[in-house]
Amino acid sequence: MKILGIETSCDETAICILHASEKNDRVTILGNALYSQIAKHKEFGGVFPMLAKREHTKNLVPILEQAMREAGMISPPSLKKASAGEEILKILERENDLGTDLLKFAEKIERPDIDAIAVTHGPGLEPALWVGVSFAKALSALWNIPVYPTNHMEGHILVASLSPFPSLIKEGCHSEDGVVEKLSYEIKEIKYPAIALLISGGHTQLVLVKSSLDYEIVGNTRDDAVGEAGDKVARLLGLPYPGGPEIARYAEAWIQGGKKNERFKFPRPMIHSPDLDFSFSGLKTAVLYTVQKIPEMTEEIKQEIAFAFKEAVVDVLVSKTRMALEKYGAQTLIVGGGVIADKVIREALRQLAQEKQVDFCLPEISASTDNALMIALAGYINLKNGQNAETEFKANGNLSL
């Protein structure tokens, strides 16, 4: 089975074509393309929703072509095809020139060998989500392929279950340069119950995974998500967007200098509360008050503040996750979301899993931030478990697991 995944929840335009084998629970990436809009949003200090929407409309067709070309799915049409032009243009009428661009591209190629389309329909920035949802529906009408709306956060959970094979294998895909070698992954069997920690720019959640595709949110942030707090602290230090990687870079510089944090001790909000909720607004405010008292902000001070902030974040994440593992008798710890690309946080949670003697599921760094691989995978797993294709679904910026 071949699944085309589409991701436009925020500032990445991504498409992945995945081959899934039900016989051995192996998936192979046939084509994978992503365009990041980070450079476009830097001047705003964060993602500007309508700019994100505009960039998605400009880039979806080129990204689709790139993924299909990588998958060896670009071939000229063998015969005159019936036109679905009017329907496509109607579906994409609110998306600038996207409908026209798609029709021009489709006229030059044969219908690809794709069995299903999975598209993020939430959560995320609703204007951005709508572009992907409409594009998926247009592709469905154009090529008569069923569409499966997919939860972005579920994608972050499921992609952590992929375990790469140690070597590239030939899957018989062809391009202009001949046979293309593709990386395959095994879908690991998860021991339940599991606890999933999801940390990103918009989410900080602890999720009880009772069984496959059965979720209960047991902890949530009451204010800022951890990634959001990181962006705001970076802004206080005069660091560019996105702030998380900059905070990590400055904290790493402090560690590499062999120095200890002696001047700044920031609070660990809610670390001793009996529930599993988070709060990072107070931590961000503590950094603000500290910065306001510093007459001259040097690079060394920025490094130490970044380290102290990061230290507080890690302590809270590990403490709350430990509580969740113990409370629910979890056998597996799953972590996902863009913030998990941070190597210090990854290692702290790995050590926690070892301490509690539970299995640990962690995505590759390339699959930690928003991507279409996780959407294609989630679409496949849901389809395999009986989800029906849909045509009338909507984008939902506040969609929950």
Phi and psi in degrees as a GROMACS rama.xvg file:
@    title "Ramachandran Plot"
@    xaxis  label "Phi"
@    yaxis  label "Psi"
@TYPE xy
-115.784  127.349  LYS-2
-120.11  134.004  ILE-3
-101.759  119.861  LEU-4
-102.827  139.704  GLY-5
-125.895  128.983  ILE-6
-129.052  118.464  GLU-7
-142.231  37.6342  THR-8
-74.4454  -22.6042  SER-9
-144.325  -109.364  CYS-10
-115.92  18.9093  ASP-11
-114.944  130.554  GLU-12
-100.48  114.403  THR-13
-139.374  141.388  ALA-14
-137.872  134.607  ILE-15
-131.508  137.919  CYS-16
-111.126  118.377  ILE-17
-117.591  133.781  LEU-18
-101.093  123.107  HIS-19
-116.329  133.499  ALA-20
-110.982  115.803  SER-21
-71.9437  -19.3807  GLU-22
-68.5287  -40.2825  LYS-23
-127.741  14.9038  ASN-24
51.681  46.4262  ASP-25
-117.045  139.786  ARG-26
-125.222  147.164  VAL-27
-128.861  130.797  THR-28
-80.0561  113.877  ILE-29
-85.7876  -40.1194  LEU-30
-151.347  139.802  GLY-31
-149.469  118.792  ASN-32
-136.092  142.521  ALA-33
-147.363  137.75  LEU-34
-120.558  121.169  TYR-35
-94.723  136.393  SER-36
-96.6364  11.354  GLN-37
-51.519  -45.3383  ILE-38
-61.3055  -31.8142  ALA-39
-70.8979  -28.7952  LYS-40
-99.332  -5.62492  HIS-41
-55.2304  -42.5709  LYS-42
-65.3774  -20.7267  GLU-43
-90.5764  -11.0075  PHE-44
71.3834  17.8563  GLY-45
171.781  179.125  GLY-46
-80.9673  125.344  VAL-47
-95.3554  111.311  PHE-48
-54.8718  -44.2436  PRO-49
-72.6017  -29.1012  MET-50
-67.8354  -41.2343  LEU-51
-59.4257  -43.9556  ALA-52
-59.2164  -47.0171  LYS-53
-61.4461  -42.2149  ARG-54
-66.7977  -36.2426  GLU-55
-61.4104  -44.0918  HIS-56
-63.3131  -33.0792  THR-57
-74.4253  -32.3062  LYS-58
-106.329  -11.597  ASN-59
-61.9435  -45.828  LEU-60
-65.9996  -46.4297  VAL-61
-60.4056  -36.9651  PRO-62
-68.7627  -39.2979  ILE-63
-60.8074  -45.9505  LEU-64
-61.8507  -41.6051  GLU-65
-61.815  -44.989  GLN-66
-65.9828  -41.2772  ALA-67
-68.1337  -37.3662  MET-68
-65.0562  -42.3331  ARG-69
-62.3744  -34.0033  GLU-70
-82.6082  -1.37077  ALA-71
71.0775  30.2057  GLY-72
-106.68  11.6581  MET-73
-95.901  110.893  ILE-74
-142.957  146.858  SER-75
-67.0678  150.864  PRO-76
-63.8554  138.886  PRO-77
-86.216  -18.678  SER-78
-156.164  169.257  LEU-79
-66.9222  126.768  LYS-80
-102.486  149.86  LYS-81
-66.9954  137.985  ALA-82
-87.7024  135.446  SER-83
-111.657  25.8621  ALA-84
-55.7834  -47.7903  GLY-85
-62.6816  -41.3069  GLU-86
-66.4677  -41.6514  GLU-87
-62.3225  -46.2381  ILE-88
-64.1267  -34.3523  LEU-89
-68.5729  -43.3239  LYS-90
-61.5002  -38.3706  ILE-91
-104.56  23.9526  LEU-92
-64.3299  -24.2891  GLU-93
-93.9093  3.7149  ARG-94
-111.136  43.6716  GLU-95
54.2742  -123.663  ASN-96
-95.7134  12.6782  ASP-97
-61.124  -41.7771  LEU-98
-61.7909  -45.9162  GLY-99
-63.3759  -43.0868  THR-100
-62.617  -40.9666  ASP-101
-64.7981  -43.668  LEU-102
-64.6691  -39.4645  LEU-103
-61.8651  -41.8131  LYS-104
-67.2857  -44.2276  PHE-105
-65.4716  -30.9363  ALA-106
-65.8653  -22.3274  GLU-107
-92.0943  -6.72466  LYS-108
-132.233  161.499  ILE-109
-82.0509  156.186  GLU-110
-57.6005  127.539  ARG-111
-73.3572  157.706  PRO-112
-82.23  77.853  ASP-113
-125.234  134.087  ILE-114
-95.6851  -26.4054  ASP-115
-155.29  153.966  ALA-116
-119.032  127.895  ILE-117
-113.332  132.326  ALA-118
-135.957  138.734  VAL-119
-65.5492  124.04  THR-120
-116.658  7.54823  HIS-121
155.62  165.838  GLY-122
-78.3803  172.864  PRO-123
154.784  -163.155  GLY-124
-80.8056  117.087  LEU-125
-59.0104  -41.961  GLU-126
-58.8644  -38.5317  PRO-127
-70.5656  -41.9938  ALA-128
-58.9759  -41.7023  LEU-129
-61.0875  -33.6153  TRP-130
-62.6233  -47.3931  VAL-131
-64.947  -42.1451  GLY-132
-61.5544  -46.6004  VAL-133
-65.1775  -38.7588  SER-134
-63.8241  -42.0721  PHE-135
-62.2723  -42.141  ALA-136
-65.9507  -36.2136  LYS-137
-66.8618  -42.4093  ALA-138
-62.8639  -37.8839  LEU-139
-61.486  -44.2798  SER-140
-68.409  -36.9357  ALA-141
-69.2558  -43.7323  LEU-142
-112.954  2.91898  TRP-143
56.9905  53.3078  ASN-144
-118.527  131.353  ILE-145
-67.1638  148.475  PRO-146
-113.999  140.083  VAL-147
-124.248  107.959  TYR-148
-63.5163  138.356  PRO-149
-131.562  139.531  THR-150
-82.4688  124.624  ASN-151
-58.0678  -44.0082  HIS-152
-69.3214  -34.3941  MET-153
-63.0941  -36.4011  GLU-154
-58.857  -42.7146  GLY-155
-62.7627  -34.7646  HIS-156
-70.3904  -48.4885  ILE-157
-71.6834  -32.765  LEU-158
-66.7704  -21.1115  VAL-159
-68.7305  -15.479  ALA-160
-85.1275  -2.21549  SER-161
-82.1826  130.565  LEU-162
-118.827  115.111  SER-163
-69.95  143.601  PRO-164
-71.3216  152.996  PHE-165
-70.6458  -14.8618  PRO-166
-139.933  160.323  SER-167
-73.5182  144.744  LEU-168
-125.83  148.369  ILE-169
-83.4322  126.822  LYS-170
-108.235  5.36199  GLU-171
77.7493  17.9626  GLY-172
-81.7648  144.104  CYS-173
-121.754  145.141  HIS-174
-135.657  -170.529  SER-175
-63.9168  -22.0813  GLU-176
-97.6683  7.45838  ASP-177
105.199  -155.787  GLY-178
-68.7811  134.562  VAL-179
-106.302  133.204  VAL-180
-87.9362  135.06  GLU-181
-122.468  146.773  LYS-182
-86.649  129.81  LEU-183
-107.275  156.448  SER-184
-131.845  148.857  TYR-185
-97.6513  136.281  GLU-186
-85.3517  107.826  ILE-187
-69.107  146.902  LYS-188
-78.6957  127.475  GLU-189
-94.0258  136.773  ILE-190
-89.047  127.131  LYS-191
-107.429  156.203  TYR-192
-70.3169  155.606  PRO-193
-125.69  154.929  ALA-194
-112.834  128.639  ILE-195
-110.857  127.151  ALA-196
-102.718  117.85  LEU-197
-112.014  115.873  LEU-198
-130.661  123.096  ILE-199
-152.809  -170.701  SER-200
-66.0062  -28.2249  GLY-201
-114.258  -6.96179  GLY-202
-137.996  142.959  HIS-203
-140.235  104.098  THR-204
-136.707  146.761  GLN-205
-110.695  126.338  LEU-206
-120.957  127.594  VAL-207
-83.9659  118.218  LEU-208
-101.235  102.005  VAL-209
-74.8497  -37.475  LYS-210
-160.087  -177.9  SER-211
-56.4033  122.051  SER-212
67.0349  17.9562  LEU-213
-115.731  107.11  ASP-214
-120.633  149.507  TYR-215
-141.774  120.208  GLU-216
-74.213  119.175  ILE-217
-111.035  -9.41167  VAL-218
-152.149  142.135  GLY-219
-147.758  161.253  ASN-220
-78.7223  141.263  THR-221
-91.1199  -7.9783  ARG-222
-150.185  -107.927  ASP-223
-73.8626  141.147  ASP-224
-74.6479  160.607  ALA-225
-63.2301  -39.8242  VAL-226
-66.5284  -38.3713  GLY-227
-63.0862  -43.7806  GLU-228
-62.0418  -39.9234  ALA-229
-62.3062  -41.4158  GLY-230
-62.6461  -40.8418  ASP-231
-69.6807  -38.7042  LYS-232
-65.9758  -40.5757  VAL-233
-59.8028  -39.8946  ALA-234
-64.3019  -38.7231  ARG-235
-62.282  -30.2195  LEU-236
-90.4029  1.74335  LEU-237
76.1735  24.1966  GLY-238
-95.7989  149.582  LEU-239
-75.4248  162.977  PRO-240
-80.8132  144.282  TYR-241
-75.994  140.084  PRO-242
-75.9578  -32.1942  GLY-243
-53.9326  -53.614  GLY-244
-61.9241  -31.8824  PRO-245
-69.6935  -42.3686  GLU-246
-58.8967  -43.9021  ILE-247
-62.3747  -40.8047  ALA-248
-65.1229  -43.4163  ARG-249
-69.6683  -39.2634  TYR-250
-64.0419  -39.5424  ALA-251
-64.7914  -38.3239  GLU-252
-62.1009  -37.3513  ALA-253
-66.4678  -42.4264  TRP-254
-64.4248  -44.5717  ILE-255
-63.7806  -26.464  GLN-256
-75.8113  -3.71955  GLY-257
69.7602  24.419  GLY-258
-98.8802  159.148  LYS-259
-107.27  154.895  LYS-260
-85.392  106.166  ASN-261
-113.852  -21.9089  GLU-262
-95.7781  -30.7358  ARG-263
-120.984  119.25  PHE-264
-123.739  103.148  LYS-265
-93.1411  154.234  PHE-266
-68.0831  158.069  PRO-267
-110.707  84.5016  ARG-268
-58.8587  132.612  PRO-269
63.0161  15.1567  MET-270
-65.6143  -25.9408  ILE-271
-104.816  4.56298  HIS-272
-70.8689  147.875  SER-273
-74.19  -14.213  PRO-274
-88.7924  -177.374  ASP-275
-108.418  18.5084  LEU-276
-82.7362  164.03  ASP-277
-122.131  160.774  PHE-278
-153.309  123.406  SER-279
-118.925  0.461716  PHE-280
-65.3839  -42.464  SER-281
-64.9141  -35.7591  GLY-282
-64.482  -44.4121  LEU-283
-61.1438  -41.3053  LYS-284
-66.0522  -36.8775  THR-285
-61.9317  -39.448  ALA-286
-65.1525  -41.6273  VAL-287
-57.0356  -49.8836  LEU-288
-61.9518  -37.3399  TYR-289
-65.053  -46.1703  THR-290
-62.0519  -38.7313  VAL-291
-64.4311  -23.2792  GLN-292
-90.2315  -5.09421  LYS-293
-94.3565  116.606  ILE-294
-68.3656  -35.3752  PRO-295
-135.42  116.524  GLU-296
-88.8967  102.269  MET-297
-90.5945  167.146  THR-298
-62.4973  -37.114  GLU-299
-64.2222  -41.7079  GLU-300
-65.9626  -40.1319  ILE-301
-58.7795  -42.6257  LYS-302
-62.0766  -44.1241  GLN-303
-69.0122  -38.8548  GLU-304
-64.4432  -43.3228  ILE-305
-60.3328  -42.9678  ALA-306
-63.289  -44.9839  PHE-307
-65.636  -39.8342  ALA-308
-62.6492  -47.119  PHE-309
-62.3094  -40.2363  LYS-310
-60.0256  -42.9638  GLU-311
-65.4422  -43.3439  ALA-312
-60.5407  -47.8705  VAL-313
-61.7817  -42.6964  VAL-314
-59.2227  -43.2383  ASP-315
-67.7722  -47.53  VAL-316
-59.6004  -45.5684  LEU-317
-67.2094  -43.0028  VAL-318
-62.7945  -47.1833  SER-319
-67.8646  -38.0269  LYS-320
-67.8332  -37.9896  THR-321
-60.1519  -44.1484  ARG-322
-59.1687  -42.0945  MET-323
-66.7523  -42.5027  ALA-324
-59.7713  -43.6058  LEU-325
-70.3321  -43.5778  GLU-326
-61.9703  -39.6967  LYS-327
-104.187  5.90484  TYR-328
58.2474  41.2396  GLY-329
-66.0755  145.826  ALA-330
-104.06  -10.4509  GLN-331
-141.623  140.673  THR-332
-110.941  122.562  LEU-333
-112.539  134.734  ILE-334
-128.175  144.878  VAL-335
-159.534  169.38  GLY-336
107.34  159.456  GLY-337
-59.0312  -32.9058  GLY-338
-66.6569  -22.9328  VAL-339
-72.0196  -5.86561  ILE-340
-68.0379  -17.4889  ALA-341
-68.9257  121.628  ASP-342
-69.5138  -28.861  LYS-343
-67.9039  -43.6229  VAL-344
-66.3497  -41.367  ILE-345
-57.1499  -46.4503  ARG-346
-69.9023  -36.709  GLU-347
-63.3259  -40.6004  ALA-348
-74.7454  -31.5777  LEU-349
-62.6061  -43.1642  ARG-350
-65.3525  -36.0885  GLN-351
-62.5811  -43.9793  LEU-352
-60.7838  -39.8771  ALA-353
-65.6356  -42.3198  GLN-354
-59.5184  -43.5388  GLU-355
-87.5176  -2.76744  LYS-356
56.9143  50.0459  GLN-357
-120.227  157.257  VAL-358
-64.3792  151.777  ASP-359
-127.053  122.289  PHE-360
-115.018  116.913  CYS-361
-135.073  127.073  LEU-362
-73.2377  156.054  PRO-363
-58.6307  154.615  GLU-364
-57.9708  -38.5635  ILE-365
-64.8074  -22.129  SER-366
-103.699  7.21566  ALA-367
-82.5992  -45.975  SER-368
-75.3582  171.664  THR-369
-57.5164  132.868  ASP-370
-156.8  166.18  ASN-371
-92.0856  -14.4823  ALA-372
-58.296  -46.6841  LEU-373
-65.4315  -30.0846  MET-374
-74.6293  -42.9797  ILE-375
-61.8041  -41.8204  ALA-376
-64.5548  -46.4287  LEU-377
-62.6497  -39.2915  ALA-378
-60.7473  -43.8716  GLY-379
-63.0432  -47.2099  TYR-380
-64.7685  -39.8392  ILE-381
-67.289  -40.9274  ASN-382
-61.2348  -44.223  LEU-383
-61.2518  -30.1931  LYS-384
-94.6227  14.4273  ASN-385
100.713  7.13751  GLY-386
-63.54  140.499  GLN-387
-92.1535  147.559  ASN-388
-65.7324  152.948  ALA-389
-133.484  156.754  GLU-390
-126.241  -21.5221  THR-391
-106.233  13.3365  GLU-392
-72.753  160.971  PHE-393
-121.985  162.677  LYS-394
-71.095  142.624  ALA-395
-139.829  100.621  ASN-396
-61.7699  -23.636  GLY-397
-107.779  18.9452  ASN-398
-55.8974  137.147  LEU-399
-112.873  162.181  SER-400
